[in-house]
Structure formats: structure tokens, C-alpha cells
Amino acid sequence: MNVYPFIEAENARRHGTVTRACQLLGISRTAYYNHRTRTATGGSTRQRTDTALTEKIIAAHDRSRGTYGAPRIRAELAAQGHRHSRKRIARLMQQAGRAGRAPRRWRTTTVPDPAATTPPDLISRDFTTNASDINTRWCGDITYIPTGEGWLYLATVLDLASRRVVGWATADHLHTDLPDQALRNALHQRRPQPGVIFHSDRGCQYTSQQYAHTAHQAGIRLSVGRRGQCWDNAVAESFFATLKTELLHHHTWPTRATAHHALFTWIEGWYNTHRRHSSLNYQSPATYETTAA
């Protein structure tokens, strides 16, 4: 048996990921880990189970698009009936050259209007998750995405209880029409009872007369955080940090249309329906809402 590819893959593991090395050397990851187990001292039961568990970890990590760290991998495996400690999973992830993606620092993208009349803060940083609060408290913000055609701007509306993106819109401008459309989309999607609180920062779009009119017609109570306090809208900011960490910072977008399509696939096909949230006991927003129903 030619062991050279396995030796090279082992060397690659010590200096980084083995995934690419196994591909280039024409061996599977399963073959590599099986060989590693056989050549380890004694080939113990623990080592064999570590090999099998590592394959499950790699599969779960791949399904997460390479974004999950040990806590979410642990939750994913537990949902499949495989219960292991976070430390063990973290150790095997490190050995396999796998890691989660950590968010970068936030950046303010909206500009306040000093002359605008601002609503009160009805949230006061109370972002606690309670199933009974679904469709009672929303939040939102705006971010920007560079494309080959120029900026694409994204406005979102999130349910504070389930963390689900209940409405969103994109445009090539930062006019109030953008967040206004995101709110209208959320209202069409959820059809909430009057009295829903919508919380945002003090961006001029959210304190404009146009936005206030749309909210008033729908029975939405507007709320804004304090000036210069990004933590007052932490859930919306955290969503954008996740979006950028897991999608935007790893691709380039030649057109606004390709960026919009990628956003649709990520938000509707992954984030809302599958991505596990620590604040939801590692459930996805859709699963959390279904369980609460």
C-alpha cells in the first residue's frame, strides 16, 4: 500500500486543512482518517469513534457552508441523535482543520436627521426571546453590498422573538422607499395585528414622514434607539454581522442582480429555515416558530 499520500495529508493537517490536500493527492477524507486511526498507538475504540465522529462533523460543517463552530455543530449532531461534548467536537474540528466564522466589527451605515422628530425607545435593549412575543416586536436596519455595478443596499425587518427575517428589500439607492418597501413586505408576509413595535436606529429614513405614514396606516408603533448607541439595535446589527461573515465577505458580485439572488438564497433558503441560533436554544427561526405555534 502506498502510504505517501497519507503522510503528505498528515503533514498538511499539522499546517492547516487536510481537505484540499486530500483532494490534490486523490484520497478521500475517510481513507485518511481511517489510516490515521490504524497507525495510531493501539488503534483504540476511542480513536475509531473519533474517526467516525470527525466524518459527521465535516459533513455538518459542509452543510453549514463552512460557517458553524463547535456549539452549532454540537447542536446539529444532537438533532441527529449523536450527543457529544462541545470540547470533544472542538478538538476534532481543530484536528480536521475546520473552524467557524467569527464576525467582524460593526459599522454604522445610516445617517440621522437632526431636525427629525424621533419616536421614543420602546425596547430599551430588551431583546429577550419569548415565543409569545412573535409578531409583536420587530427591528430593522440598512446595510450596503459592493457590486461591479456599484452599491446594492439591503433593508431588513426581523422578528425580535424568532430572529426571522420577515421582510427585506434591495435597491440601488438609500432613499426612504427602500426600508419602506421592506416594511410593506413584512406586513404582507406576516399580516400582524395592530400594535406591533418596529425598532430601528435614528437613520433619517426611519424618522422620515413617509416612513411614519406607512407605519401609522398599518398600526405599527415606531421606536428608535439612542443617538450613537449601536447596541440599542443589537439584533439588527448582529444579523448583518452574520450575513457579512457567512456570505458577503467570501464572494464578489459582478452585478446587483447576482447579489440580490445570493441574498434571497441565503436568507430564505438558509438563515430563516436552517441556521441554528444560540438565542433560540440552537433552533432555526422557522423551527422555533413552528414549535411555538
C-alpha positions in Angstrom: 0.0 0.0 0.0 1.3 3.4 -0.9 1.4 5.4 2.3 3.0 8.6 0.8 -0.4 10.4 0.2 -1.4 9.7 3.8 1.9 11.1 5.1 1.5 14.2 3.0 -2.1 14.7 4.2 -0.9 14.3 7.8 1.8 16.9 7.2 -0.9 19.2 5.7 -3.1 18.6 8.8 -0.3 20.0 11.1 -0.1 23.1 9.0 -3.7 23.7 8.0 -6.6 21.9 6.5 -6.4 18.3 5.1 -9.4 18.8 2.9 -7.6 20.4 0.0 -4.6 18.1 0.4 -6.7 15.0 0.2 -8.3 16.3 -3.0 -5.0 17.1 -4.6 -3.5 13.7 -3.6 -6.5 11.7 -4.7 -7.6 10.2 -1.4 -10.8 10.6 0.5 -11.0 12.2 3.9 -12.5 8.9 5.2 -9.5 7.0 3.9 -7.2 9.5 5.6 -8.8 9.3 9.0 -9.1 5.5 8.8 -5.4 5.3 8.0 -4.7 7.8 10.9 -6.6 5.6 13.3 -4.9 2.4 12.1 -1.4 3.9 12.5 -2.2 5.5 15.9 -1.0 3.7 19.0 -3.1 0.7 19.7 -5.9 1.8 17.3 -8.2 2.1 20.4 -12.0 2.2 20.3 -11.9 5.9 21.2 -9.7 6.6 18.2 -12.1 4.7 15.9 -15.1 6.5 17.2 -13.2 9.8 16.9 -12.6 9.0 13.2 -16.3 8.3 12.7 -17.3 11.4 14.6 -14.9 13.5 12.6 -16.7 12.5 9.4 -20.0 13.5 10.8 -18.5 16.8 12.0 -17.1 17.5 8.5 -20.5 16.7 6.9 -22.3 19.1 9.3 -19.7 21.8 8.7 -20.1 21.4 4.9 -23.9 21.7 5.2 -23.4 24.9 7.1 -21.4 26.3 4.2 -18.3 26.2 6.4 -19.8 28.6 9.0 -20.6 26.6 12.1 -18.3 26.4 15.1 -18.3 23.7 17.7 -21.5 24.8 19.6 -23.7 24.7 16.5 -22.0 21.6 15.2 -22.9 20.0 18.6 -26.5 21.1 18.2 -26.7 19.8 14.7 -25.3 16.4 15.7 -27.6 16.2 18.7 -30.6 16.7 16.4 -29.4 13.6 14.6 -29.2 11.6 17.8 -25.4 12.0 18.3 -24.6 13.6 21.6 -21.0 14.6 22.3 -19.4 17.3 24.4 -18.5 20.7 22.8 -14.9 20.3 23.8 -14.6 17.0 22.0 -16.2 18.4 18.9 -13.9 21.5 19.1 -10.8 19.2 19.4 -11.8 17.1 16.4 -12.7 20.2 14.3 -9.2 21.6 15.0 -7.6 18.4 14.0 -9.6 18.3 10.8 -8.7 21.9 10.0 -12.3 23.1 10.4 -13.5 26.3 12.2 -16.5 28.5 12.4 -16.5 32.1 11.1 -16.3 34.9 13.5 -18.0 38.3 12.7 -16.0 41.5 12.2 -16.7 44.8 13.9 -19.9 46.6 13.1 -20.0 49.7 11.1 -22.7 52.4 11.1 -24.4 52.9 7.7 -27.3 55.2 8.4 -27.2 58.9 8.9 -29.5 60.6 11.4 -31.6 63.7 10.6 -31.0 66.2 13.4 -34.2 68.0 12.5 -36.5 65.0 12.6 -39.0 64.2 15.4 -37.9 60.9 16.8 -40.2 58.3 18.4 -39.3 57.1 21.9 -37.3 53.9 22.6 -39.9 51.2 23.3 -37.4 48.4 23.5 -34.7 49.6 25.9 -32.3 46.8 24.9 -34.8 44.1 25.9 -34.0 41.5 23.3 -35.1 38.5 25.3 -36.6 35.7 23.3 -40.1 34.7 24.2 -42.3 32.6 21.9 -45.4 34.6 23.0 -43.8 37.8 21.5 -43.7 36.5 17.9 -45.2 39.2 15.7 -45.3 41.8 18.5 -41.8 43.3 18.2 -39.8 43.9 15.0 -36.5 45.6 14.3 -34.6 46.6 11.2 -31.7 48.4 9.6 -29.9 49.1 6.3 -26.5 47.8 5.0 -24.7 48.0 1.8 -23.1 45.5 -0.6 -20.4 46.3 -3.2 -21.0 45.0 -6.7 -19.4 45.5 -10.1 -22.3 47.9 -10.9 -22.0 49.9 -7.7 -23.6 49.7 -4.3 -26.6 47.5 -3.6 -28.4 48.5 -0.4 -30.4 46.0 1.8 -33.1 46.9 4.3 -34.4 44.3 6.6 -37.2 43.6 9.1 -36.6 41.0 11.8 -38.9 39.5 14.4 -37.2 40.0 17.7 -38.7 36.8 19.2 -37.8 34.3 16.5 -35.0 36.3 14.8 -36.6 35.5 11.5 -36.2 38.0 8.6 -39.9 38.7 8.0 -39.4 41.3 5.3 -36.5 42.7 3.2 -35.8 44.7 0.1 -32.9 45.8 -2.0 -32.3 48.9 -4.1 -29.5 50.9 -5.8 -30.3 53.9 -3.5 -30.7 54.8 0.2 -34.0 56.7 -0.2 -36.8 56.0 2.3 -38.6 53.9 -0.4 -36.1 51.1 0.4 -36.9 50.5 4.1 -40.5 51.4 3.4 -40.7 48.5 0.9 -39.1 46.2 3.4 -41.7 47.1 6.0 -44.5 46.6 3.4 -43.1 43.2 2.5 -43.1 42.2 6.2 -46.7 43.3 6.6 -47.8 41.4 3.5 -45.9 38.3 4.7 -47.0 38.3 8.4 -50.2 40.2 8.5 -49.8 41.1 12.2 -52.4 42.6 14.5 -52.2 46.4 15.0 -49.7 47.4 17.8 -46.5 45.8 16.5 -43.4 47.7 17.7 -40.8 48.4 15.0 -37.5 49.4 16.4 -34.6 51.0 14.5 -31.7 53.4 14.8 -32.1 57.1 14.2 -31.4 56.9 10.5 -33.1 59.7 8.5 -35.1 57.0 6.5 -36.7 55.7 9.7 -37.5 59.1 11.2 -39.0 60.4 7.9 -42.6 61.5 7.4 -43.0 58.9 4.7 -42.0 56.0 6.9 -44.1 57.3 9.8 -47.1 57.4 7.4 -46.6 53.8 6.3 -46.3 52.7 9.9 -49.3 54.6 11.1 -51.5 53.2 8.3 -50.5 49.7 9.3 -50.9 50.2 13.1 -47.1 50.0 13.6 -45.7 51.7 16.7 -42.3 53.2 15.8 -39.3 53.0 18.3 -35.7 54.2 17.9 -32.6 53.8 20.0 -30.4 56.5 21.4 -28.0 58.5 19.4 -24.7 56.8 18.7 -25.7 53.6 20.6 -25.4 50.7 18.2 -26.2 48.2 21.0 -29.7 49.7 21.1 -30.4 47.9 17.8 -28.2 45.0 18.5 -30.3 42.2 16.9 -30.4 44.0 13.6 -26.7 44.7 13.7 -26.0 41.1 14.7 -27.9 39.9 11.7 -25.8 42.0 9.4 -22.6 40.8 11.1 -23.7 37.2 10.4 -24.7 37.9 6.8 -21.3 39.5 6.1 -19.3 36.8 7.9 -21.1 33.9 6.3 -21.8 35.2 2.8 -20.8 38.7 1.7 -17.1 38.7 2.8 -16.5 35.5 0.8 -17.8 36.4 -2.6 -17.7 39.1 -5.2 -20.8 40.2 -7.1 -20.4 41.3 -10.7 -24.0 42.7 -10.8 -26.7 43.8 -8.4 -28.9 41.1 -9.7 -26.4 38.3 -8.7 -26.1 39.9 -5.3 -29.8 40.0 -4.8 -30.2 36.4 -5.9 -27.5 35.3 -3.4 -29.3 37.3 -0.6 -32.6 35.5 -1.5 -30.9 32.1 -1.4 -29.1 32.8 1.9 -32.0 34.5 3.7 -34.9 32.3 2.6 -33.1 29.1 1.9 -30.6 29.0 4.8 -30.9 31.7 7.5 -34.7 31.6 8.1 -35.2 27.9 7.6 -32.0 26.1 8.7 -29.4 28.2 10.5 -29.3 27.5 14.2 -29.3 30.4 16.7 -27.8 30.3 20.2 -30.5 32.6 21.4 -33.2 30.1 20.3 -31.6 27.1 22.0 -29.9 26.3 18.7 -33.1 26.1 16.7 -33.7 27.8 13.4 -36.2 30.7 13.3 -38.6 28.5 11.3 -38.4 25.6 13.8 -38.7 28.0 16.7 -41.9 29.5 15.3 -43.3 26.1 14.5 -42.6 24.8 17.9 -44.2 27.9 19.5 -47.3 27.6 17.4 
